[in-house]
């Protein structure tokens, strides 16, 4: 059976990898740092989402600070939720510290929510 074409906002046909990436981003937007009322994607904690061969998803993320109270649990939560996305075979989350996170990495929406203008 032939898969129907899925298009993006600009009308471009999305590859399977791009559709998975967008679905992963949607899931990332449901995960929150418990101390900040903004999801981790808009907070700027997600540096990369790569859909690799065989639908393996690799995510590079950081935390607001190395001593963040959720440092031991948040990456695992991200990995487990990403694995639930349709089309994802497996996922790995790499916690990185460079570049250092700063409020400038937040989305405009997140900065408005937190009054950081």
PyMOL commands that set and color helices and strands:
alter all, ss='L'
color gray80, all
select helices_A, chain A and resi 16-28+53-55+74-83+103-105+108-113
alter helices_A, ss='H'
color red, helices_A
select strands_A, chain A and resi 46-51+56-61+90-95
alter strands_A, ss='S'
color yellow, strands_A
deselect
rebuild
show_as cartoon
